[in-house]
């Protein structure tokens, strides 16, 4: 196996200008990350310089078998932490051969919203808290839990330390460093309330880049768990009962919110979010009704609320934001399996473009 490891870690730049580009896209379920690699003649750092590519959409539930070709459009480049050197990861979105975006291409519509002049001038910032659960391979049970049984009740696991509290830290730390290497604006990690559950934060990122970075970070996490022989779940309530679910709390601000007098802008934005509560809930992830029960640090799915420092509300405003009269707020409704392109662009559309 040492020879295999040596070959995996070969530094291509010692013998060739050629690089490997891993093209990454989202499949038909909206959460299945797919990828394949191709050789390019030399280093590339601009996605517009990358060739478009294609794949069999009938194998990803994105096209019929008799017209199966789907086209990949490169959109964002990250350094490849697995192959290293000049090799790259390429976030793509998907189109028909005629250039029409597929229904599963959520990036296309998000990019239109973020390129709107009224949105662009507000420089929307996002910080996304991606929670996830590490599972034991083949048994669909959280890492560190006794097989078919349960650990002690929640309490000691949040940001916990020790072999009886923190399960999978090697995976988490490997992911953290790999994301930094890749150029993802990952800002931190922590152990979550349910044992075997963790969180990483991406941001602050501006506009469409928030979605690109979250998808790239999810890809890297799935690759690392593949290597470690574990499985990552983005299910919003992986274990029924008295256990915390998994969300993707989305922190948000605009230039007007960050400037003097921004607190009044924040309150008006929250009011607009309340008026479109059902629309947002419908777009915030599958199975979210199992998580948003009004318990376990969530608001009830059918009721919109907001409050300062209240983790049981739909929207939480921080103490510092209230004190300073400007800043950001946190939308606590998105599920862990949400599409970051959908959530970020919808928040911008509602708070900036939508006229009640």
C-alpha positions in Angstrom: 0.0 0.0 0.0 2.9 2.3 0.5 3.5 2.3 -3.2 -0.1 3.2 -3.9 0.2 6.1 -1.4 3.4 7.2 -3.1 1.7 7.2 -6.5 -1.3 9.1 -5.2 1.0 11.8 -3.8 3.1 12.2 -7.0 4.0 15.8 -7.7 3.0 16.1 -11.4 4.7 19.5 -11.7 8.1 17.8 -11.5 7.6 16.2 -14.9 4.8 18.0 -16.8 2.8 21.1 -17.2 -0.4 19.1 -17.4 -2.9 19.3 -14.6 -6.0 17.4 -13.5 -9.3 19.3 -13.2 -12.1 17.6 -11.2 -15.4 18.9 -12.5 -18.1 18.9 -9.8 -21.8 19.3 -10.1 -25.1 18.6 -8.3 -27.1 15.6 -9.6 -30.9 15.1 -9.9 -31.8 14.7 -6.2 -30.4 18.2 -5.5 -28.0 16.8 -2.9 -26.0 14.1 -4.7 -22.7 15.6 -5.6 -21.1 14.1 -8.7 -17.6 14.6 -10.2 -15.3 13.4 -12.9 -11.7 14.4 -13.9 -10.0 15.5 -17.1 -6.4 16.4 -18.1 -5.6 19.9 -19.2 -2.5 21.1 -20.9 -1.5 23.6 -18.2 -2.5 25.5 -15.0 -5.8 27.4 -15.1 -7.0 30.0 -12.6 -10.0 31.5 -14.5 -13.1 29.4 -15.0 -13.9 31.2 -18.3 -10.7 29.7 -19.6 -11.8 26.1 -18.9 -13.6 24.0 -21.5 -17.2 23.0 -21.2 -17.7 19.3 -20.8 -20.6 16.8 -20.8 -21.9 13.8 -19.0 -24.7 11.2 -19.2 -27.7 12.9 -17.5 -29.8 9.7 -17.7 -27.5 8.2 -15.0 -28.1 11.2 -12.7 -31.9 11.6 -13.1 -31.3 14.8 -15.2 -32.1 13.6 -18.7 -33.9 10.9 -20.6 -31.9 8.0 -22.1 -32.7 8.9 -25.7 -31.4 12.5 -25.2 -29.0 12.1 -22.3 -26.2 14.6 -22.9 -25.9 17.4 -20.3 -23.4 20.2 -20.5 -21.1 21.3 -17.7 -20.3 25.0 -17.5 -17.3 25.8 -15.2 -18.1 28.5 -12.7 -15.6 28.5 -9.9 -12.1 27.1 -9.3 -10.6 25.9 -6.0 -7.2 24.3 -5.3 -7.4 20.5 -5.1 -6.4 19.4 -1.6 -6.3 15.7 -2.6 -4.1 15.9 -5.7 -2.4 19.2 -4.7 0.1 20.9 -6.9 -1.6 22.9 -9.7 -4.5 20.5 -9.8 -8.0 22.1 -9.3 -11.6 21.5 -8.3 -14.1 23.1 -10.6 -17.6 23.9 -9.5 -20.0 23.6 -12.5 -23.6 24.2 -13.2 -25.6 22.2 -15.8 -27.4 23.0 -19.1 -29.0 21.3 -22.1 -27.0 21.2 -25.3 -29.2 24.2 -26.4 -27.9 26.2 -23.5 -31.0 26.0 -21.3 -30.4 25.5 -17.6 -31.7 22.2 -16.2 -34.4 22.4 -13.5 -31.8 21.2 -11.0 -29.5 24.1 -11.9 -30.2 26.4 -8.9 -27.1 28.4 -9.5 -28.3 30.0 -12.8 -31.3 31.7 -11.2 -29.3 32.7 -8.1 -26.7 34.4 -10.3 -29.4 36.5 -12.0 -30.6 37.7 -8.6 -27.0 38.5 -7.4 -26.2 40.4 -10.7 -29.3 42.6 -10.3 -27.9 46.2 -9.9 -30.0 46.8 -6.7 -28.6 43.6 -5.1 -25.0 44.1 -6.3 -24.8 47.6 -4.8 -25.8 46.2 -1.4 -22.9 43.7 -1.4 -24.8 40.9 0.4 -22.6 39.0 2.9 -23.4 35.5 4.1 -22.1 33.3 6.8 -23.5 29.8 6.5 -23.3 27.3 9.5 -23.4 23.9 7.9 -24.3 21.2 10.4 -23.9 17.5 9.5 -23.8 14.1 11.1 -21.1 11.5 10.7 -22.4 7.9 10.4 -20.9 4.5 10.7 -20.6 2.9 7.3 -23.3 0.3 6.4 -25.3 0.7 9.6 -26.7 4.2 9.2 -26.0 5.0 12.9 -24.0 8.0 14.2 -20.2 7.7 14.7 -19.3 6.8 18.3 -22.8 5.5 19.2 -23.1 1.9 20.4 -24.5 -0.2 17.6 -28.3 -0.3 18.0 -28.1 1.7 21.2 -27.8 5.3 22.5 -25.1 7.4 24.2 -25.8 9.5 27.3 -28.2 12.4 26.9 -27.2 15.7 25.2 -25.2 18.1 27.3 -21.5 17.3 27.3 -21.0 16.9 23.6 -21.4 20.5 22.3 -17.9 21.7 21.7 -16.9 18.7 23.9 -13.4 17.2 24.3 -12.6 13.6 24.9 -13.0 10.1 23.4 -16.4 9.8 25.1 -17.7 13.1 23.8 -16.1 14.0 20.4 -16.5 11.4 17.7 -14.8 11.9 14.3 -12.5 14.8 15.2 -9.9 13.5 12.8 -12.3 13.8 9.9 -13.4 17.3 11.0 -9.9 18.6 11.3 -8.8 17.1 8.0 -11.8 18.8 6.4 -11.1 22.2 8.0 -7.5 22.2 6.8 -8.4 20.9 3.3 -10.9 23.7 2.9 -8.4 26.4 3.9 -5.9 24.8 1.4 -8.6 24.9 -1.3 -9.2 28.6 -0.9 -12.6 28.2 0.7 -13.4 30.9 3.1 -14.1 28.5 6.0 -14.2 30.5 9.2 -14.4 27.8 11.9 -15.7 24.4 13.1 -17.2 23.0 16.3 -18.8 19.9 17.8 -22.6 20.1 17.9 -25.2 19.3 20.6 -26.0 15.7 19.3 -23.0 13.4 19.6 -21.5 12.6 16.2 -22.8 15.9 14.8 -20.5 18.7 13.8 -20.6 22.1 12.1 -18.4 24.1 9.8 -18.9 27.8 8.9 -18.3 29.3 5.5 -18.1 33.1 5.2 -18.4 35.9 5.2 -18.8 35.4 1.5 -20.3 37.8 -1.0 -23.3 36.9 -3.2 -23.0 33.8 -5.4 -19.6 32.8 -4.0 -21.3 31.7 -0.8 -23.1 28.9 -2.6 -20.0 28.0 -4.6 -17.9 27.7 -1.4 -20.5 25.6 0.5 -20.9 23.1 -2.4 -17.1 22.9 -2.6 -16.8 22.3 1.1 -19.5 19.6 1.0 -17.7 17.9 -1.8 -14.4 17.9 0.1 -16.2 16.6 3.2 -17.7 13.7 1.3 -14.4 12.8 -0.2 -12.7 12.8 3.2 -15.4 10.6 4.8 -15.0 8.3 1.8 -11.3 7.9 2.6 -12.0 7.5 6.3 -14.7 4.8 5.8 -17.5 6.9 7.3 -20.6 8.5 5.8 -21.8 12.1 6.1 -25.5 12.8 6.4 -27.1 16.2 5.8 -30.5 14.9 6.9 -32.2 17.6 9.1 -33.3 15.1 11.7 -31.1 12.0 11.4 -32.2 10.5 14.7 -35.8 10.9 15.8 -36.6 11.7 19.4 -35.0 13.9 22.0 -31.9 14.8 19.8 -31.1 18.0 18.1 -31.6 18.2 14.3 -29.2 19.6 11.8 -29.6 23.0 10.2 -27.7 25.5 8.0 -28.3 28.7 9.9 -27.6 31.6 7.4 -26.2 34.8 8.7 -26.9 37.8 6.4 -26.2 41.5 6.0 -26.3 44.1 3.3 -24.2 47.3 3.1 -27.2 49.3 4.4 -27.4 47.0 7.4 -23.7 47.3 8.1 -23.8 51.1 7.9 -25.0 53.6 10.5 -28.8 53.2 11.1 -28.6 49.7 9.8 -30.8 48.2 12.6 -33.9 49.9 11.1 -33.0 48.3 7.8 -32.7 44.9 9.5 -36.1 45.2 11.1 -37.7 46.1 7.8 -36.0 43.1 6.2 -37.2 40.8 8.9 -40.7 42.1 8.5 -40.6 41.2 4.8 -39.2 37.7 5.5 -42.1 37.2 7.9 -44.6 38.0 5.1 -43.0 35.4 2.9 -42.5 32.8 5.6 -44.3 29.9 3.8 -42.4 30.6 0.5 -39.1 30.4 2.3 -39.9 27.3 4.3 -40.9 25.5 1.1 -37.4 26.3 -0.3 -35.3 25.7 2.8 -34.8 21.9 2.6 -36.5 18.6 2.5 -37.7 17.0 5.7 -37.3 20.3 7.6 -40.7 19.8 9.3 -39.1 17.0 11.3 -36.6 19.5 12.6 -38.6 22.7 13.1 -40.8 21.5 15.9 -40.4 24.4 18.3 -38.0 22.3 20.4 -34.3 21.6 20.3 -33.4 25.3 19.6 -35.8 25.7 16.8 -39.0 27.7 16.1 -42.2 25.9 15.0 -42.3 25.6 11.2 -45.7 27.2 10.9 -44.9 30.3 13.1 -42.6 33.1 12.1 -40.8 34.9 15.0 -37.7 36.9 15.6 -35.9 38.1 18.7 -32.6 39.3 20.1 -30.3 36.4 21.2 -33.3 34.0 20.9 -32.3 30.6 19.5 -35.9 29.5 19.6 -37.0 32.1 17.0 -37.0 31.9 13.2 -34.7 34.9 13.0 -32.1 35.7 15.6 -30.5 39.2 16.0 -27.3 39.3 18.0 -26.8 41.4 21.1 -24.0 43.3 19.4 -26.2 44.2 16.4 -28.8 45.6 18.7 -26.2 47.5 20.8 -24.3 48.9 17.8 -27.5 49.7 15.8 -26.1 47.9 12.8 -24.8 44.6 11.7 -26.4 41.3 10.6 -29.0 38.8 11.5 -29.3 35.0 11.4 -32.0 33.0 9.6 -32.3 29.8 11.6 -34.9 28.1 9.4 -32.8 26.5 6.6 -32.2 22.8 7.0 -28.8 21.1 6.7 -29.7 19.8 3.2 -30.8 23.2 1.8 -29.3 24.4 -1.5 -27.1 27.4 -0.6 -27.8 29.0 -4.0 -31.5 28.9 -3.3 -31.4 30.1 0.3 -28.9 33.0 -0.2 -30.5 34.3 -3.4 -34.0 34.1 -1.9 -33.0 36.0 1.2 -31.5 38.7 -1.1 -34.6 38.8 -3.3 -37.0 39.1 -0.5 -35.1 41.7 1.5 -33.9 43.8 -1.4 -36.0 43.3 -4.5 -39.4 42.2 -3.3 -42.1 44.9 -2.9 -44.9 43.8 -0.5 
